[in-house]
Amino acid sequence: MDRRVDGPVTAQSSKDSAQGKPALARLLRPASIAIAGASPDPATMGGTILGNCDRFGFTGPLHLISPTRDEIGGRACVKSVDDLPSGVDAVVLSIPRPAILPAVEACARRDVGGIVVFASGFAEAGEEGRATQEAIAATCREAGMALLGPNCLGFVNFAGGSALTFEPVHPRPLEDRRSVAVIAQSGAIASSMRAAMLGRGISVSLSVATGNEAVIGASDLIEYLVAEGSADAIALYAEQIKDPQAFLGAARQARQAGVPIIMLHPGRSQRGQEAAQSHTGSMVGDYGVMQTAVENEAVAMVPTMDELFDAVALLHRFPAPQPGALAMVTNSGAIRGMGFDAAEDAGVPVAEISEATRARLAGLLPEGMEIDNPLDVGTAGFVSGDIFRDTSEAMLDDPAVGAVLLPMAGGGPAQQRAKADAVIPVALASAKPVAMAITGDQSPLDPDFLAAMQDSETPLFRSPERAIRAFGAAERYARSLRDADDRSPAATGLSGWQEPGVKPEYQGKAFLRELGIATPQGDLAGSLEKALTIAAKIGFPLVLKAQAAALSHKSDIGGVILGIADEGQLRDGWKKLMSNLGSASIDGVLVEQMSGPGLEMIVGARHHPEWGPTVLVGLGGVLTEALDATLLLPADISHARAVDRIRQLRGAKLLEEFRGRPARDVGAVADAVVKIGAAMRAGLGVEEIDVNPLMVGADGEGAVALDALIVTVAAPPRNDEQDT
């Protein structure tokens, strides 16, 4: 679908003064261009940019800046930026790094709309370069100029008819089809992404390499693309997201506009984070927190370049998939078996098709064929391509099926064309994703078959495994879309603290009770007599815990006495506790009932300074480290979503009925997750909450917080309310 806005943008639309942002439209769709460092040599940067302008048929004013030439190819040159007429839309600074800052200052004097800076040696090169970059950025912001770079490749706007990059490129007709926009901090990756997508027959409307993102970053470009409407999907490579809250806002706009964002973000490993930082001068943050936050706004995260290309191929064609399991139709029993394995590896659910669907499929196939999903049509697929059409339509009509993949051996040219003729009409008519996979990267594809698949925008993959991973990304994206408006509200009416710091356990538990999270019966005692009174009220067995903000690890100094069974043991335990503490100052002793049996779990939360709050849930005790059994969840997660995610924990079988043990109260765990997330967003300055362990009873019996650690800051932190 072609949603592009044709033509350049005039200087009158240069600044978004209401928001104080530089308008990108003048830079990305310029009506006038200037090239500093212009050259007649096509092998130079300045010469390449000039050649790109000619190849793209740029007809507006084109100003060439050269201190040593009077003309280039019959075009007059001026000596410096100060010699430009006022109001040039886009200036490309293809000049050495030391000359950049003076040139930017000159651009500000000439009311330039936007600037592209290729030169490196700025923030990525050390403190001196960072200081220069900050001076350049400050000048641009004060003047309202858009700045792309520094340390960038520039951009190619196929929809707008301009290419301000030192990479030689040629215009590509967009035709009336869906388009993808490419955004990458790395120039090499931007170029590779653009080439790979064009090679797959995917139309690219805009390709931007953002470099160091001194002024313009991914968030600005996403907002621009959503408002302009030239992209049906956005492929994003981000080494670092500099303004997380702005990015989440932009991602929300894209989600609401129905524009999928498919993002590859390196940094899952420590070395990956270090490499990203050295490349663009990025300060890389917590990867898990970032992933949790962006996926909460329906950004489709992928781990590799191949999966980025594949997910884009699927989601740009089917941008609004519905949650549902995968059906597969193949012409090979071997591929059928591999399909099961690949789906399990990718976490893609395989649909349980209905009896009605089975009966319909049985009527389409020779008698004796196994009817199941994945479906092997056997030799019928070599007789006629119609069998793929008919069986795919039957699968798509099943309510349990959310998408259909046809992973197949391609066969000869005639067989390939027959498959295309059968599958393409099904894909065009379906709101559910439909795709084909031909096995063997190097197996030849008939040119007419390939052209038909690309012209119809029917996703085509070169292995079932890659296709299934793409469907996995689409399924996760579909769930994110479904859940996007299913969010819990922030907590209100809660008590806070006047003083910052670590709160003693008894205060933390009082806060949890205010949230509605159960804690053991008990109270704070300042004397043995008070402890005896509490014991008489709540009964035995008991636990004694010394209480002070400085005693977050009470057991290390003997500050916990367990298993007190009667009054005599209580007296002895109190005496022992006081002896262990010595001269330590305490607020008192928490006298509580001992917990009954259950499954230990952890629920906690922390406030990231940039991304805001996230909640952690996992199995407790030794299982936490042994199984790596924890998940990060968004702080505004709903109860239903929390239940679903908790059941996906590694080791989640322990939550089910297991070897005579009862199923655990997952709903109570989800309740704690939601309430703690709501508290983190209440504006109370809560920096961290740690409930460890949360003792989870049998289903219906609830969960009890046996310990609680809360840390606050002096004032409510920035970005602790993410609701809009």
C-alpha positions, 0 to 999 in steps of 0.5 A, spaced: 500 500 500 502 506 497 501 511 503 507 516 501 506 524 501 509 526 494 513 532 493 518 536 497 516 540 503 517 548 503 521 552 508 515 555 511 514 548 514 521 548 517 519 548 525 515 545 530 515 551 534 509 548 538 513 542 541 520 546 540 522 540 535 526 541 529 522 539 523 524 533 519 520 534 513 525 539 510 531 535 511 528 528 509 524 532 503 528 538 501 526 543 496 533 546 496 540 542 497 547 545 499 553 540 498 559 543 502 565 539 500 562 538 493 567 535 488 567 533 480 570 526 482 564 521 483 569 517 487 569 522 493 563 523 498 562 530 495 562 527 488 557 521 490 552 526 493 552 530 487 551 524 483 545 521 487 542 528 486 542 527 479 540 520 479 534 522 483 532 527 478 532 533 483 530 539 480 530 544 486 535 549 487 542 545 488 548 549 491 555 547 491 560 549 496 567 549 495 573 554 497 577 552 491 572 551 485 568 556 481 564 551 478 563 544 478 560 541 471 557 548 469 554 549 476 556 555 480 560 554 487 560 559 493 566 559 497 562 557 504 556 556 508 555 563 509 555 565 502 548 561 501 541 564 500 537 564 507 533 558 508 536 552 504 532 546 507 538 541 507 545 542 507 550 536 507 557 537 510 562 533 507 568 536 510 573 534 515 571 534 522 575 540 525 570 544 520 564 541 522 562 546 528 564 552 524 559 550 518 554 548 523 554 555 526 554 558 519 548 554 517 544 557 524 546 564 521 543 562 514 536 559 517 538 552 514 532 547 515 537 540 517 544 538 516 547 531 515 554 530 518 558 524 515 565 525 519 567 521 525 571 522 531 566 525 535 562 522 542 565 515 539 572 517 540 572 520 547 571 526 551 574 531 547 569 529 541 563 528 545 564 535 547 564 538 540 558 533 539 555 537 544 556 544 542 554 542 535 547 539 538 546 545 542 547 550 536 542 546 532 537 545 537 537 553 539 536 554 531 531 549 530 535 545 525 535 538 524 541 534 525 543 527 522 549 524 525 555 525 526 558 519 524 553 517 519 551 514 512 546 519 511 539 517 508 535 515 502 528 517 501 525 513 495 518 516 497 521 523 497 526 523 491 532 525 495 539 521 497 543 525 501 548 519 502 555 518 500 553 511 498 552 511 490 544 509 490 539 509 484 532 511 485 527 505 485 519 506 483 515 504 489 509 503 485 502 501 489 505 497 494 506 496 501 513 499 504 518 499 509 522 504 512 529 502 515 532 506 521 539 504 523 545 507 527 550 503 523 551 506 516 553 499 514 547 495 517 542 501 514 545 499 507 545 492 508 538 492 511 535 496 505 539 492 500 536 485 503 529 488 503 529 490 496 532 484 494 526 480 497 522 485 493 520 489 499 519 496 497 523 501 501 520 508 502 526 511 506 532 508 509 536 513 514 543 511 518 542 515 524 550 515 527 551 518 533 544 521 534 546 528 537 539 531 535 535 526 531 534 519 533 530 513 532 524 516 536 524 522 532 524 518 525 518 514 528 514 520 529 515 523 523 514 516 519 507 515 523 505 522 521 507 522 514 504 515 512 509 513 507 511 506 511 507 500 513 512 497 517 519 500 520 525 496 520 530 498 526 537 497 528 538 500 535 545 500 538 542 504 544 536 508 545 538 515 548 531 517 550 527 511 552 521 515 554 520 518 548 522 512 544 516 509 548 511 514 546 513 514 539 512 506 539 505 507 542 504 512 536 506 507 531 502 501 535 496 506 534 497 507 527 498 500 525 505 500 523 509 495 526 516 496 529 521 490 528 527 492 532 534 488 532 538 491 538 545 488 540 547 488 547 544 481 550 551 479 552 556 484 556 561 484 550 555 486 545 554 492 550 561 494 550 561 493 542 555 497 541 558 503 546 565 503 542 561 504 535 557 510 536 559 512 543 552 510 546 551 508 553 548 502 553 543 500 559 539 494 562 537 490 556 532 486 559 529 492 562 529 495 555 526 489 552 520 488 557 519 496 556 519 496 548 515 489 547 510 492 552 508 497 546 508 492 541 515 493 538 517 486 535 524 484 538 528 479 534 535 477 535 539 476 529 539 480 522 536 474 518 530 474 523 529 481 522 529 481 515 524 475 515 519 478 520 519 484 516 517 480 510 511 477 514 509 483 518 509 489 513 505 484 509 500 482 514 501 488 519 495 486 524 496 479 525 491 476 531 493 471 536 493 464 534 497 457 533 500 456 526 498 451 521 502 448 516 501 444 509 507 441 506 508 436 500 514 432 505 513 428 511 520 429 512 519 437 512 512 435 517 517 432 522 522 438 522 516 443 522 514 440 529 521 441 531 522 448 529 516 450 532 517 447 539 524 451 538 521 457 536 516 457 541 511 457 536 504 454 538 502 448 533 494 449 532 490 443 534 485 443 528 478 441 529 474 435 527 470 439 522 477 441 519 479 434 519 473 432 515 474 437 510 481 436 509 480 428 509 475 430 503 481 433 499 486 428 500 486 421 497 484 415 502 488 413 507 492 419 508 494 422 515 490 428 517 493 432 522 497 439 523 502 439 520 499 436 514 503 432 509 499 432 502 503 427 499 504 426 492 497 430 491 502 436 491 506 433 485 499 432 481 496 439 482 497 445 485 490 446 487 491 441 493 495 447 496 490 452 495 484 448 498 488 445 504 490 452 506 483 455 505 481 449 510 486 451 515 485 458 515 477 457 516 479 453 523 478 458 529 484 455 532 489 457 526 492 464 526 497 463 520 498 458 515 505 456 512 507 452 506 514 449 507 515 445 501 520 442 496 520 446 490 520 442 485 521 444 477 519 451 474 512 448 472 511 445 479 514 452 482 509 456 478 503 452 480 504 453 487 505 460 486 498 460 482 495 456 488 497 460 494 498 467 492 490 468 491 489 465 498 494 470 501 491 476 498 484 474 500 486 472 507 487 477 513 491 471 517 498 471 515 500 466 509 507 464 507 511 459 503 518 456 504 522 453 499 527 448 502 534 449 500 538 456 500 541 454 494 536 450 490 534 454 484 528 458 483 524 459 477 524 467 475 517 467 474 515 464 480 519 469 484 517 475 480 509 472 482 511 471 489 514 478 490 509 482 485 503 479 490 507 481 496 506 473 498 512 472 504 517 467 501 522 464 505 528 459 504 527 454 509 522 452 514 526 454 520 527 461 518 519 462 516 517 459 523 521 464 527 518 469 523 511 467 525 514 466 532 515 474 532 509 475 528 505 471 534 509 475 539 507 481 536 500 479 535 499 478 543 502 485 544 497 488 540 492 484 543 494 486 550 496 493 549 490 496 552 489 491 557 493 495 563 493 495 570 492 502 573 497 506 578 495 505 585 492 511 589 491 513 596 498 509 599 502 512 604 509 514 603 515 515 607 518 522 608 525 520 609 529 516 603 533 509 604 532 502 606 526 501 610 526 495 615 522 489 614 516 491 619 515 497 615 515 494 608 510 489 610 505 494 613 506 497 606 505 490 602 498 490 607 496 496 604 497 494 597 493 488 599 498 483 599 498 478 605 503 477 610 504 473 616 500 475 623 504 478 628 507 485 630 513 489 633 515 488 640 519 492 644 520 488 650 519 481 652 513 482 655 510 485 649 512 479 645 509 474 650 502 478 649 503 478 641 504 470 642 498 469 646 494 473 641 497 469 634 499 463 637 505 458 636 510 456 632 513 463 632 519 467 629 523 473 632 526 478 627 530 483 629 528 490 626 532 496 623 533 499 617 541 497 617 539 490 618 537 488 611 541 481 612 538 479 619 540 472 619 548 474 618 548 476 625 543 472 628 538 476 628 532 471 626 530 465 631 526 460 628 521 455 630 519 457 637 514 452 639 512 455 646 512 460 651 519 457 654 522 457 647 520 464 646 523 467 653 529 463 651 529 465 644 528 473 646 534 472 650 539 469 645 536 474 640 538 480 644 545 477 646 546 476 638 545 483 637 549 486 642 550 493 642 546 494 635 540 499 635 534 496 633 527 499 632 524 492 635 523 485 634 518 482 629 514 477 632 510 473 627 507 466 625 511 461 622 509 460 615 506 453 613 508 449 607 508 452 600 512 453 594 517 459 595 517 464 589 520 471 588 516 478 586 520 484 586 521 491 582 526 496 581 525 503 578 530 504 572 532 511 571 531 511 564 526 506 562 522 506 569 519 501 573 519 493 571 517 487 576 521 481 576 517 474 578 520 467 579 521 461 583 525 462 589 530 458 594 535 454 590 531 454 584 532 461 582 539 460 580 539 453 578 534 454 573 535 461 572 527 461 573 525 469 573 521 473 568 521 481 567 514 484 566 512 491 565 509 494 571 502 496 568 501 488 566 494 486 568 492 480 572 490 476 566 497 477 562 501 476 569 498 469 570 499 467 562 506 470 563 508 466 570 505 460 567 511 461 562 517 461 567 522 456 566 520 450 571 513 452 571 511 445 572 512 446 579 506 450 579 502 445 577 499 438 580 506 434 581 507 428 584 502 428 589 503 436 590 497 440 589 497 445 584 499 452 586 495 459 587 498 462 580 492 467 581 495 470 588 502 470 585 499 474 579 495 479 584 502 480 588 505 482 581 500 487 579 499 490 586 507 491 586 507 494 579 501 499 581 505 501 587 511 502 583 507 507 579 504 511 584 509 517 584 511 515 592 519 515 590 519 507 591 526 505 588 525 498 589 521 492 592 523 485 594 519 480 596 523 474 597 520 469 599 513 469 597 510 463 600 505 460 595 500 455 597 495 450 594 490 453 589 485 457 592 489 458 598 493 465 596 500 467 597 504 470 603 510 475 603 515 472 608 520 478 607 520 485 604 525 490 602 523 496 600 528 502 598 525 509 597 528 516 594 528 523 597 523 525 591 519 521 586 523 519 581 522 521 574 518 517 569 515 513 574 508 514 571 508 510 564 500 511 563 498 515 558 
